[in-house]
């Protein structure tokens, strides 16, 4: 299963949680890919350089 999502950065909220300054979208593609199996060699080759290896120690988002 994969989902495509927009990642935002910046922005400020007031004490009540109202947007004071809107965040801006980070350009580019941000895709989460979740599988219940390892990727096959052909799949890894097709994904090429978009796989982050090693995985980040402090990822921006994680699965719940």
Chimera marker file (.cmm) of the C-alpha trace (Angstrom):
<marker_set name="trace">
<marker id="1" x="0.000" y="0.000" z="0.000" r="1" g="1" b="0" radius="0.5"/>
<marker id="2" x="1.312" y="3.449" z="-0.772" r="1" g="1" b="0" radius="0.5"/>
<marker id="3" x="0.012" y="6.893" z="-0.034" r="1" g="1" b="0" radius="0.5"/>
<marker id="4" x="1.114" y="10.205" z="-1.412" r="1" g="1" b="0" radius="0.5"/>
<marker id="5" x="1.078" y="13.139" z="0.931" r="1" g="1" b="0" radius="0.5"/>
<marker id="6" x="2.169" y="16.739" z="0.975" r="1" g="1" b="0" radius="0.5"/>
<marker id="7" x="4.706" y="17.634" z="3.653" r="1" g="1" b="0" radius="0.5"/>
<marker id="8" x="4.577" y="21.130" z="5.132" r="1" g="1" b="0" radius="0.5"/>
<marker id="9" x="7.102" y="23.119" z="7.120" r="1" g="1" b="0" radius="0.5"/>
<marker id="10" x="7.051" y="26.305" z="9.129" r="1" g="1" b="0" radius="0.5"/>
<marker id="11" x="3.958" y="28.232" z="10.087" r="1" g="1" b="0" radius="0.5"/>
<marker id="12" x="2.908" y="29.439" z="13.498" r="1" g="1" b="0" radius="0.5"/>
<marker id="13" x="-0.127" y="28.944" z="15.693" r="1" g="1" b="0" radius="0.5"/>
<marker id="14" x="-1.446" y="31.086" z="18.516" r="1" g="1" b="0" radius="0.5"/>
<marker id="15" x="-2.192" y="29.721" z="21.996" r="1" g="1" b="0" radius="0.5"/>
<marker id="16" x="-5.691" y="28.628" z="20.890" r="1" g="1" b="0" radius="0.5"/>
<marker id="17" x="-4.316" y="26.671" z="17.919" r="1" g="1" b="0" radius="0.5"/>
<marker id="18" x="-5.361" y="29.187" z="15.259" r="1" g="1" b="0" radius="0.5"/>
<marker id="19" x="-3.070" y="29.649" z="12.258" r="1" g="1" b="0" radius="0.5"/>
<marker id="20" x="-1.137" y="32.928" z="12.511" r="1" g="1" b="0" radius="0.5"/>
<marker id="21" x="1.285" y="32.206" z="9.665" r="1" g="1" b="0" radius="0.5"/>
<marker id="22" x="0.439" y="29.418" z="7.243" r="1" g="1" b="0" radius="0.5"/>
<marker id="23" x="2.990" y="26.641" z="6.686" r="1" g="1" b="0" radius="0.5"/>
<marker id="24" x="4.446" y="26.157" z="3.214" r="1" g="1" b="0" radius="0.5"/>
<marker id="25" x="4.495" y="22.936" z="1.217" r="1" g="1" b="0" radius="0.5"/>
<marker id="26" x="7.885" y="21.290" z="0.755" r="1" g="1" b="0" radius="0.5"/>
<marker id="27" x="8.433" y="20.797" z="-2.994" r="1" g="1" b="0" radius="0.5"/>
<marker id="28" x="8.878" y="17.336" z="-4.478" r="1" g="1" b="0" radius="0.5"/>
<marker id="29" x="7.389" y="13.911" z="-3.986" r="1" g="1" b="0" radius="0.5"/>
<marker id="30" x="6.828" y="12.433" z="-0.566" r="1" g="1" b="0" radius="0.5"/>
<marker id="31" x="5.617" y="8.859" z="-0.669" r="1" g="1" b="0" radius="0.5"/>
<marker id="32" x="5.174" y="6.289" z="2.066" r="1" g="1" b="0" radius="0.5"/>
<marker id="33" x="5.403" y="2.675" z="0.959" r="1" g="1" b="0" radius="0.5"/>
<marker id="34" x="4.300" y="0.002" z="3.398" r="1" g="1" b="0" radius="0.5"/>
<marker id="35" x="4.626" y="-3.687" z="2.555" r="1" g="1" b="0" radius="0.5"/>
<marker id="36" x="4.205" y="-6.915" z="4.472" r="1" g="1" b="0" radius="0.5"/>
<marker id="37" x="7.139" y="-8.426" z="2.595" r="1" g="1" b="0" radius="0.5"/>
<marker id="38" x="10.616" y="-7.491" z="1.418" r="1" g="1" b="0" radius="0.5"/>
<marker id="39" x="10.944" y="-5.866" z="-1.998" r="1" g="1" b="0" radius="0.5"/>
<marker id="40" x="12.059" y="-8.185" z="-4.791" r="1" g="1" b="0" radius="0.5"/>
<marker id="41" x="15.282" y="-7.394" z="-6.674" r="1" g="1" b="0" radius="0.5"/>
<marker id="42" x="13.338" y="-6.102" z="-9.702" r="1" g="1" b="0" radius="0.5"/>
<marker id="43" x="11.221" y="-3.846" z="-7.518" r="1" g="1" b="0" radius="0.5"/>
<marker id="44" x="14.297" y="-2.428" z="-5.803" r="1" g="1" b="0" radius="0.5"/>
<marker id="45" x="15.885" y="-1.780" z="-9.204" r="1" g="1" b="0" radius="0.5"/>
<marker id="46" x="12.732" y="-0.014" z="-10.448" r="1" g="1" b="0" radius="0.5"/>
<marker id="47" x="12.638" y="2.240" z="-7.385" r="1" g="1" b="0" radius="0.5"/>
<marker id="48" x="16.336" y="3.006" z="-7.772" r="1" g="1" b="0" radius="0.5"/>
<marker id="49" x="17.588" y="6.112" z="-6.054" r="1" g="1" b="0" radius="0.5"/>
<marker id="50" x="14.306" y="7.073" z="-4.388" r="1" g="1" b="0" radius="0.5"/>
<marker id="51" x="14.826" y="4.526" z="-1.602" r="1" g="1" b="0" radius="0.5"/>
<marker id="52" x="16.560" y="6.107" z="1.384" r="1" g="1" b="0" radius="0.5"/>
<marker id="53" x="19.259" y="3.770" z="2.668" r="1" g="1" b="0" radius="0.5"/>
<marker id="54" x="19.937" y="3.577" z="5.486" r="1" g="1" b="0" radius="0.5"/>
<marker id="55" x="16.580" y="4.621" z="6.875" r="1" g="1" b="0" radius="0.5"/>
<marker id="56" x="16.675" y="7.934" z="8.755" r="1" g="1" b="0" radius="0.5"/>
<marker id="57" x="17.299" y="7.681" z="12.497" r="1" g="1" b="0" radius="0.5"/>
<marker id="58" x="14.889" y="10.569" z="13.090" r="1" g="1" b="0" radius="0.5"/>
<marker id="59" x="12.291" y="10.421" z="10.272" r="1" g="1" b="0" radius="0.5"/>
<marker id="60" x="9.975" y="13.359" z="9.654" r="1" g="1" b="0" radius="0.5"/>
<marker id="61" x="6.921" y="11.087" z="9.894" r="1" g="1" b="0" radius="0.5"/>
<marker id="62" x="6.407" y="7.505" z="11.032" r="1" g="1" b="0" radius="0.5"/>
<marker id="63" x="3.611" y="4.971" z="10.743" r="1" g="1" b="0" radius="0.5"/>
<marker id="64" x="1.307" y="4.827" z="13.743" r="1" g="1" b="0" radius="0.5"/>
<link id1="1" id2="2" r="1" g="1" b="0" radius="0.2"/>
<link id1="2" id2="3" r="1" g="1" b="0" radius="0.2"/>
<link id1="3" id2="4" r="1" g="1" b="0" radius="0.2"/>
<link id1="4" id2="5" r="1" g="1" b="0" radius="0.2"/>
<link id1="5" id2="6" r="1" g="1" b="0" radius="0.2"/>
<link id1="6" id2="7" r="1" g="1" b="0" radius="0.2"/>
<link id1="7" id2="8" r="1" g="1" b="0" radius="0.2"/>
<link id1="8" id2="9" r="1" g="1" b="0" radius="0.2"/>
<link id1="9" id2="10" r="1" g="1" b="0" radius="0.2"/>
<link id1="10" id2="11" r="1" g="1" b="0" radius="0.2"/>
<link id1="11" id2="12" r="1" g="1" b="0" radius="0.2"/>
<link id1="12" id2="13" r="1" g="1" b="0" radius="0.2"/>
<link id1="13" id2="14" r="1" g="1" b="0" radius="0.2"/>
<link id1="14" id2="15" r="1" g="1" b="0" radius="0.2"/>
<link id1="15" id2="16" r="1" g="1" b="0" radius="0.2"/>
<link id1="16" id2="17" r="1" g="1" b="0" radius="0.2"/>
<link id1="17" id2="18" r="1" g="1" b="0" radius="0.2"/>
<link id1="18" id2="19" r="1" g="1" b="0" radius="0.2"/>
<link id1="19" id2="20" r="1" g="1" b="0" radius="0.2"/>
<link id1="20" id2="21" r="1" g="1" b="0" radius="0.2"/>
<link id1="21" id2="22" r="1" g="1" b="0" radius="0.2"/>
<link id1="22" id2="23" r="1" g="1" b="0" radius="0.2"/>
<link id1="23" id2="24" r="1" g="1" b="0" radius="0.2"/>
<link id1="24" id2="25" r="1" g="1" b="0" radius="0.2"/>
<link id1="25" id2="26" r="1" g="1" b="0" radius="0.2"/>
<link id1="26" id2="27" r="1" g="1" b="0" radius="0.2"/>
<link id1="27" id2="28" r="1" g="1" b="0" radius="0.2"/>
<link id1="28" id2="29" r="1" g="1" b="0" radius="0.2"/>
<link id1="29" id2="30" r="1" g="1" b="0" radius="0.2"/>
<link id1="30" id2="31" r="1" g="1" b="0" radius="0.2"/>
<link id1="31" id2="32" r="1" g="1" b="0" radius="0.2"/>
<link id1="32" id2="33" r="1" g="1" b="0" radius="0.2"/>
<link id1="33" id2="34" r="1" g="1" b="0" radius="0.2"/>
<link id1="34" id2="35" r="1" g="1" b="0" radius="0.2"/>
<link id1="35" id2="36" r="1" g="1" b="0" radius="0.2"/>
<link id1="36" id2="37" r="1" g="1" b="0" radius="0.2"/>
<link id1="37" id2="38" r="1" g="1" b="0" radius="0.2"/>
<link id1="38" id2="39" r="1" g="1" b="0" radius="0.2"/>
<link id1="39" id2="40" r="1" g="1" b="0" radius="0.2"/>
<link id1="40" id2="41" r="1" g="1" b="0" radius="0.2"/>
<link id1="41" id2="42" r="1" g="1" b="0" radius="0.2"/>
<link id1="42" id2="43" r="1" g="1" b="0" radius="0.2"/>
<link id1="43" id2="44" r="1" g="1" b="0" radius="0.2"/>
<link id1="44" id2="45" r="1" g="1" b="0" radius="0.2"/>
<link id1="45" id2="46" r="1" g="1" b="0" radius="0.2"/>
<link id1="46" id2="47" r="1" g="1" b="0" radius="0.2"/>
<link id1="47" id2="48" r="1" g="1" b="0" radius="0.2"/>
<link id1="48" id2="49" r="1" g="1" b="0" radius="0.2"/>
<link id1="49" id2="50" r="1" g="1" b="0" radius="0.2"/>
<link id1="50" id2="51" r="1" g="1" b="0" radius="0.2"/>
<link id1="51" id2="52" r="1" g="1" b="0" radius="0.2"/>
<link id1="52" id2="53" r="1" g="1" b="0" radius="0.2"/>
<link id1="53" id2="54" r="1" g="1" b="0" radius="0.2"/>
<link id1="54" id2="55" r="1" g="1" b="0" radius="0.2"/>
<link id1="55" id2="56" r="1" g="1" b="0" radius="0.2"/>
<link id1="56" id2="57" r="1" g="1" b="0" radius="0.2"/>
<link id1="57" id2="58" r="1" g="1" b="0" radius="0.2"/>
<link id1="58" id2="59" r="1" g="1" b="0" radius="0.2"/>
<link id1="59" id2="60" r="1" g="1" b="0" radius="0.2"/>
<link id1="60" id2="61" r="1" g="1" b="0" radius="0.2"/>
<link id1="61" id2="62" r="1" g="1" b="0" radius="0.2"/>
<link id1="62" id2="63" r="1" g="1" b="0" radius="0.2"/>
<link id1="63" id2="64" r="1" g="1" b="0" radius="0.2"/>
</marker_set>
